[in-house]
């Protein structure tokens, strides 16, 4: 594996993801049935990383995704979603009452009284802290898996590439998708991006996805490189098949969500424990 390999995992679908609603951290919805299917389909692609350092957001949707994907995790609070300070479950348009609302989370100058929250420099410092931690962990020769949220992953990717944090706005990312950060020719590089097994390998029938907007997302952009992980390299995947061990969530119980055990499945209650492996800012 390339040195300092970091695998990015965005959590699977919730009802609010489907309707493009925002979270502020107070409510913590679980995955939809479709989201549980998405998360289960990640499992074979993450099997090579069972021995990796796995760091996860404390949010239930992230921990549930990790559990369904077969990962034991350590909780890192810095991997929580960006705090937009909009009412939980509301869209920006609803928050602004249908009138003009100059709100752009990727531009700190556009956070208004009506739409305030964690500003871009604050969340950038948090993302940089996670990347610093990941670099330290990969120095021991093991890859790192980060299970987190869409906008934070986009921002971390921009920072890894040496770009301004706001460049993350241009990196579209599906739910339950994978990316790969590493070094190539001595430079921080993006070796895989937006690979979604539920879309790229096992797309559900359109009739099985209520509320779908009517078009499939654009294909994942994954380079055809020998040093790209096989699970992210579309040119090296086996022919499409439907695994027998992954079925709709409503036909089998979900596995227990890991609280924070080091890469070991658990049946303990959902009480996340923060790892002490250098995950807090000083």
N, C-alpha and C positions, 0 to 999 in steps of 0.2 A: 504494500500500500504506500502511496505517496506520504512523505513526511508531513506531519501536522495536518492530517486529514480530519475535517470536521463535517459531520453529516447533519444536515438541517431537516427537521421534521415539523411541518405545520400540523396542528391538531385537525381532526376530522370535523365534519359538518355539524353545526347546531342549527336550531330553527332561526336564530338571529343572523347567522352567516347567510342563510338562504335568502332572507329578506333584506340583507345589507344594513342591519341595525348595529348600533354601537354598544360597547361594554364600558363600564367605568370601574368595575372591580367589586361592586357590592353584590350583584346577582351573579350566579355562577351556573348557568344552565348545562345540562348534560348533552351528550350527543343524540342526534336523531337516529332512527332506525337506519336510514341511509348512511349517516355518519359512522355508525358502528360497523356497517359493512365495509366502508372505506378503510377504516382503521384495521380491520381484520386482514384486508388485502395487502397491507404494508408488511405483514409478518414475514413472508418468505424473502422479501427484499432487505430486511433488517437482520436476518439470521446471521450473516457474516460479522455483525457488530455486537453479538451477545457478550463479548468480553470487553467491549468499549466502556469508557467512562460515559455514563448516560445522565445528563442533567436535564431537569424538567421544570417547567412553570408550575407553581402551586395550584393553578386553576384546575377544577375537576375535569373540564373538557380535554386538557392536555394530559392529565394523569390517566384518564380513561383511554385515550388514544394509545398511550404507551403500553397500558396493560393489554389491550386487544392486539397490539403489535408484538407482544411477547417480550417487552423490555421491563426490567427492574430499574428503578430510577433513584437518583438523589435530587432533592428539591433545591432549586436555586431561585430565590425570590426575584432576582434581577431579570429572570426570563418571563416575568408577568407581562401581560399586554399593556400597551400604551394607554395611559389614563387620559381619556378625552374630556372628562368632566361634562358629558352629556347625560341626560337621564337614561338609566339603563333601559335598553330595548327600544330607544327612540332613534330615528334618523336625524341627520342634521336639519333637513327641511322641516321636520316636525318640531324640532327644538326652536327654530327661528320663526315659527308661526307662518310659514309660507312667504314671508317677506325677504328682503335682501339680508344675507347673513354671510359676511366675508370670512369664512372659516376654512382654513387649510392647515391640517396638522403638520404638513411638510414645510410650512413657512411660518416661523415664529412670529413674524410681524403681523400675521393675519389672525392671531388669537384675539378675539374681541371680548367685550364684557358678556355678550350673549353666549359665546362659545369659548370658554376658557378650559385649561387643562394642563397636563404635563407638557411643558414646552420642549421644542426640538433640542436645545442644548442639554436639558435635563435627561431626556430619554437617550440621547447620544452618549452621555457619560455612563449611563447604565449599560448600554450595549457594549461600549468599549471595555467595561469591567468584565463582562461575560467573555469577550474575546481574549482578554488578557488571561483569564482563568483557563480558558480552553488551550491557549498556547502553552501554559505551564504544564497542564495535564498531558498534552501530546508529547511533551519533551521526554516522557518516560517510554515512548514507543507505542503507546496504545492510542487508537483513534478516539474521538469524542463525538457523542451524539447529543444534539440540543433539540429538545421537544418544546416548542414555543408557539407563538402567535404570528399571524401574517405580517403585520406592519413592523413588528420588532425584528423578525427574520429579514425582511427587506432592508431595513436600516442596517442591521449587522453585516449583511452582505456588502452593502455599499462601503461600509467602513473597512471591511477586510480587503476590499479592492483598492483602498486608498482614495476613494471618492468622497465628496461631501455627503453628509448624512441624507440630505434632501434628494440625492440621486436615487434613493430607495423607492421613491414614488414611481419610477419607471420600470420597476421589477414586479410584474404581475405574478401572483402566486395563488394556486388553487388550495382548497382544503385537502388534508391528507396527502400532501405532496412532499417530495424529497429533493434536497439539493446537496451539493458537495463543494466545500471550500478546501483548498490545498495549495501547495506551491508547485509551479511549473516553470522550469528554467530559472529558478531562483526568485520568481515573482509570485506574490499572492494571486491566486487564480480561482476562477469559477469553473469547476470541472463537470458539474451537472446542475440542472435547474428545472424546477416545476414538473418533475416526473411524478405522475399520479397513476398508480396501478389501477385505480377504479375507472379511469378514463382511458389510459394508454394501453392497458392490458386486458381489463375485464369491464368494458363499458356496460352499464345496466341498460335494459330496454327503456326507451323513452317513456313508455307507459308506466314504468316502475318508479319514475322520479316525479312525484307530484310537485307542481309549481315550477317546473323547469322553464327556462326563458325561451326555449325553442331552437337554440343553436348550441352545438358542442363547443367547448373552449378550444382555442388554438392548440396545435400540437406542442408538446414539451420541447424545449430547446436543450438538447443534450449533445455535447461534442462526441464525435466518433474517435476516441483516443484510447490507446491501449492502457493508459494509467487511470482511466475513469472507472469507478467501481462497476462491476458487471450489472448490478441491480439498477444502475442509472443509465447504462449504455443501451439504447434502443436497438443498436445493430447486433447485440449479442444475446438478446432475450430469446428464450425458447418459444415455439409456436403458442398461440393463445390457447388457454384451456381454463376451465372453471374448477378450482380446487375443491375437493369434496369436503375439506375441513373448514371451509368458510361459507356460512349460510346466512340468511337474513337474521338480524338480531332478535326479531320477535319469535324465532323458532328455537333458540337456545339461549340460556342465561349468559349474561356478560361475565367475564372473569373478574375477580376482585381487583379494584384499582390499587396499585402499589402506593403506600404512603411515602416511603423514602428509602427503602432498603437498597443496599448496594447491589444492583443488578440481580436480585433474587426475587422470584414471584412470592407473594405473601397473601395471607388471608386475614391480616390484622385490620382493625377498623381504619376508616379514612382519616387519619391524623398525620398530615405531612410533617416530616422531620427535616430540618435544614441541615445539609451536610456541612462539615467543618473543613472541607478541602479547599480553603481559600476562596470561598464564594461571596464573602462580604467585602464591601468597600471599606477602607479604613477611614 
